Amino acid sequence: MSKSTQLPKASQLNEFSSLELAQALMEKLSISPNDWHRLKSNRNVRASEQVAAAVVFLLKDQPQEALLRLQQATGWLDRSISAPPCPSHGEQKK
């Protein structure tokens, strides 16, 4: 592994709480507005962002919110849900 791709040592990660690490992962996996159109239907990306959000809610002791996110992730993976239309496109006809 090159230096740029090495994972931080466990001692470095211990400086952060589990919640902080989960929030960082959620932020990293969230689709940015600039990438929305390109990734909105990518099932793995969408499921990953929902699972990361579920972990955050679990760590915040909000199991019902976590369950909703896990159900969304399952829906992306089993193809029972699809991407909604772009919010900005639906607003233009008002």
BELVENGI-V437954 format. One record per pair of residues at least 24 apart in sequence whose C-alpha atoms are under 7 Angstrom apart, sorted by the first residue. I is the first residue (numbers start at 1). J is the second residue. Records with the same first field share a line. If there is no record, write none. Layout:
I=J, J
//
This chain:
19=56, 59
22=52, 55, 56
23=56
25=52
26=52, 53
40=83
41=82, 83
43=76, 77
44=77
46=73, 76
47=73, 76, 77
//
